[in-house]
Every structure is written in structure tokens, then in C-alpha cells.
Amino acid sequence: MDLTALSPESGPEGDRFSHAHPGRHWRALTSGAVECMVCPRRCKMHHGQRGLCYVRGAWDGEVVLTTYGRSSGFCIDPIEKKPLNHFLPGTPILSFGTAGCNLTCTFCQNWEISKARAWDRLNAEAEPERIAEAALRHGCRSVAFTYNDPVIFLEYAADTALACHERGLKTVAVTAGYVEPDARVDFFRHIDAANVDLKGFSEDFYRKRCTGALAPVLDTLRYLAHDTDIWLEITTLLIPTLNDGDDEVKALADWVAETLGPDVPLHLSAFHPDHKMRDLPRTPASTLTRARRIAREAGLHHVYLGNVHDPEGSSTYCAGCGHRVIERDWYALGAWGLDHQGLCQSCGTRLPGVFEAAPGTWGRRRAPIHLA
């Protein structure tokens, strides 16, 4: 896509640049354009133009973020919905996002937000401090940047994460991990847990289905696993005939086990026809079950199934003795087999993750809220 061919938006007042917030991670070019350096696309833009993500643009010789302080909505979710199964289980998390995305996945399951252009849907009163205060007021233990990829609203997410930490709240990023190294450090500086959406395990899949690249995502995963204390989990949506083959699942699981470690949880989720990919069927439950078996045989200790009702594939088992330590039915917790230190009550093996003395009791509720 030739970004310089996009038509500029006119007038500083009343247009979509009127809510612009100064961006970080960009540089001026000798041509008079500016280059955004947040993600590997490195969009080059002249005054009034936007990058592919649609929320970062050029204005008065700098890159600006046009969705700072504006959200597509707020909702209190079970943290298991992110999905995070080893981070404060059973607790409520305040989730929010903005609009836009820096990938163009034809199978996007959340395209109404990630591809949104209806800016009047965004909440104009969602400053970082108000978000943190709302999370405290509603009894949340953490705040999630989700729905669309928070990398593209880096400045907004970073300021909100800092406001949350100042109030004792944890922060969660749900992201595709498609980000440049310097921006990556900045973005994750105040993040406590992340679920990275690993779309597939081939450059061909990323190029054809997402107009992106696999290598930068793998770099992000290595960074999170080895250079930070952030709790990491991974999600892969298995799409029939495209990325659900046994060889690709095994290659993905082998890489996670060998490069990141066997304790990194992997979530394998079912695809449903959506966005621009409505010609393929839903992922059969048998495909997920087989993929889970392959991943476990590759050495991964914690492999979960998502978007299907499978209590066994949703529950957590001790890597030491095989005892079920966290029972799950969808997002609701059942029997709890950990002691107050996060150790298996049967054999004393520590379950990797971030746990409190007792699980939360939020259950499977989903509660939309307004900040006012």
C-alpha cells in the first residue's frame, strides 16, 4: 500500500487530527515526510496523512496519535478471557481498547474495533488517571489493553499503565507483538503480563493473511521471555487448512518449548468465519484436541483450548504429578488444588505464574461500564 497516496485530511479544527497527542518513536525525513518507528511497517507520511493503522499520522512535521484519551468502550471481564490462566486467576480485569490495527488479518475475530473508522464511537473522556480510578472503584485487580492492538496507541497505553502502577494495579497487554525494538521496550516498561497472539508459524502465512512478518513477533516473544519479568502466555487461532496442520503445530510448539521454555502457556483457539474469511468452516473440536496432544508431546506443560466448551482442555494440571490444580468451565473456576504459596497440594510442585493466596471469585461475568 502506497501510504503517500492517501489524501490529506483538511483543516486542523473539527477533523480527526484535532485530538492529536504527540507521538514517540518517529523521525523526520529529508523529503519533508516523517517516518513512524513504532512497528515494522515504518509508515512514511506527509502532513495530514495516516499510517496503515489509521490512528498514527503526520501533523506539523511530527507523528501524532489521534486516539489518546478516547476508547471504544470499557468492560470488566474475567482475566481468563484475555486469555491468561496463570495470572491472578478468578480476578476481574478492566478491559479497554481504541480503534485501528497495524496488521490486516483477513480472519480478524474483532474486526469491528480493529478496523473501525467511526471515530464518534470513541469515548472522549478516558484519560489514564480516570481509567485507573475506575478500575479501583469497581474492585479490579488489573487493567488490560485489548480489543485492538495496544502497540498502535503506545503513548496512551504507557501513560495508563503508569497511572495503574501508581495505584497498585497490575497491567496486561493483549497484543500481536508486531513492534520495533525501541518501541517495544517503551511499551512493555510498565506491563505485568502479556498474551501475544502468534498468528501462525510461517512467514508465508503472515505475508498472505496479515500483510506482516513472523520474525518481529518471534523477537518480541524472545524479549518478553528472556529480558523482562513480564508473565507471558501465547494464543494461536487454528484456522482449517491454513495453519492447523500437524507439522506446523509441532514446529510452533517445539519452538516455544526450546526457545521460550516449557512453562509458557499456549492457548489454541477455534476459528469461526468472520471479517474477510467467511468461506472456511469453524475449527472442529477434534482438530483442537489433536493439536493440544501434539503440543504437549513437544514438551509444553500447559496447553489450553479456547472458543470451545472443553473443561479438560481449559483446566490446569500440575507438571509434576498431573493432578488438576485449577478446574475451569469456560471462564468460571471450580476446584482449586494449590496452597497459599501456589504449590500443588498433591506433590508440592510450584505452578508457574502469578498467584495470590486464594483465587478470585469474579466468575464468568462480563460487565460493561461507563467512566462517568
Secondary structure, DSSP 8 states (H G I E B T S, - for coil): --GGGS-----SSSSTTTT-EE-SSEEE-TTS-EEE-SSTT--EE-TT-B-TTSSEEEETTEEEES-TT-BSEEEEEEGGGTT-SSBSTT-EEEEEE-S--S---TT-TTHHHHT---GGGSBS---HHHHHHHHHHTT-SEEEE-SS-GGGGHHHHHHHHHHHHHTT-EEEEEE-----HHHHHHHHTT-SEEEEE---S-HHHHHHHHSS-SHHHHHHHHHHHHH---EEEEEEEE-TTTT--HHHHHHHHHHIIIII-TTS-EEEEE---BTTB-SS----HHHHHHHHHHHHHTT-S-EEEESS--HHHHSEE-TTT--EEEEEETTEEEEE-B-TTSBBTTT--B-SSB--SS----TT--EEE---
